[in-house]
Structures are given as C-alpha cells and as structure tokens.
Amino acid sequence: MNTKIQFLIFHVDKREIINDQCLEEIEREVAEKSGDHLYLVIQTYGGSPFSAVSIMNILQDKFKKISALIPKYAKSAGTLMALGTDIIYMNARSALGPLDLPVEHPRDGSRISALDIKNAL
C-alpha cells in the first residue's frame, strides 16, 4: 500500500487572525504537496470566514481525506475550517467556538462578537 500522508500545523496566535495573509501562506506551504491523507492541526481564535473557506478549498483540492486535530481550541473561522474536514479529533478539554462574525465596536474599534450584540439587545 502506497499511501501518502501529510501533516500541516495551522496555528494563528492571539494577535493575528485568519486572513488573506494566512491564505497566501497556506498556498505556498502546500504548493508542491498532495496526498491521500492530510492531518491538519488547527489552533486559532478565528478570523475571516472567507479566508477559512478558501483555505479549505485549496486543501480539499490537494488531499483525498483531511483529518482535523484540535489540541486546544478552534474558534470562529477555525471551527469553520474544522467543519470542512472529514473527521475531527479533539480531547476532553478541546473546544470549538461559535460561528458568529466579529464586528467592530463603535467606541474603541476592538472586535466583538455579533452574538454579544444580539444578546445585549
């Protein structure tokens, strides 16, 4: 059996979010890769759902099966990425997050959950 397995660690730290720059990095990372099975380790607080979907489209074109490994958390757009895989592996303390779009706070420009606004109303 000649199965080609690849691993890709997708980690975005707290100061960054999933965005077009992440998309470009993933494109470069997998440009020469393909295979039967990709193990995708995801740890992120989220970001752009459009970039997350584009990343998963690229990975799905290159790999026959994708398994998500969530060691700690995959929030927002990270959850969306995990849902684009064939199987999700998590431990008892791992967490997926809500799929709500962050919006800009009108007073200080910080990013807040659209769900928080709805719940406050």
N, C-alpha and C positions, 0 to 999 in steps of 0.2 A: 504494500500500500504506500503510495507516494503522496502524502498529504502535506501541503504547505501551510504552516501555521505562523501567524504574525502577531506581535504584541505592540500596542500603541498606548502610551500613558498620556491621558489628556488631563492636565492639571492647570487650572487658572486660579491664581491666588486672589486674596481678598481685594486687592487694589485694582484688579483688572476684571473685565467681563468678557464673555464670549462675544466676539465681534468680527468684522471683516478681516482684521489682522490675524486672528486665530484661524479663520478660514484659509487665509493665504499660507499660514504656517503648516496646516494640515495638508494642503495641496502639495507643498514642497516635500513634506515628510513622506507622503505615500506615492509620489510621482512615479517611482520605479518599483513600487511594491504591488503585489496582488497575492491572492492565495485562496485556499479553501476555507480557512477559519481565522478570524481576527478576534483577539481578546482585547477589548477596549476598556482600559481603566479610566473611569471618569470621577473627578473630584472638582467641583466648581459650585459657586454660588449663583451662576446663571449669566444672563446677558440677552443678546438679541435672538429671538426665536427664528428669525430669517437666516441668520448665520448658522444656527444649530441645525436647521433642516438642510441647508446647503452642505454642511459638513457630512451629515449622514447620507445624503445623496451621493456624494463622492465616495464615501466608504462602501456603500452598498453596491456601487458600480465595480469596485475593485475586489470585493470579497464575497464569497458564496454564503458564508454564515458569519454573523457577528454576535459575540457574547459580551455583555456589559458587566464589568466588575466594579461595584460601588463600595470602596473600603470605608468611607465615612459619610459623604453627602454628595448629592447631585441635585441641586436646586434649580427651579425655574427652567431655563433653556437646557440645563444639564439633564433634567428629568425628561424633557422632550427628546434629547439625544438617546437616553436610555430606552425610551419607548420605541425608538426606531431600530432596536436590535432584536435578534431572535430570542434571546433569553437574558434575564437579568439575575446576577448573583449578588447577594447582599448578606451581611452578617446581622446579628440581633441589634446592633447599635447603628447600623447604616440608615440613612434617611433619604427619601426623595422629597422634593419640595413642590409647592403649588405652581401651577402653570399660568399665573396671572402676570400681566405685563407691567413692569415697573414704569412709573411716571414721575415727572419732575415735581418736586414740592414747590408750591408757588412762592414761599417765603425765602427759603435758603438754597434752592437749587439741587438739594440732595435727591436721590432716587428713592421712591417709596412704592409700596405695593398698591396697585389699583384696588385690590381686595380690601386693604385697610380703609381706603376712601369710602368704598361701598358700605363697609361695616360701621363706619363713623356716622354715616347719614342715617 
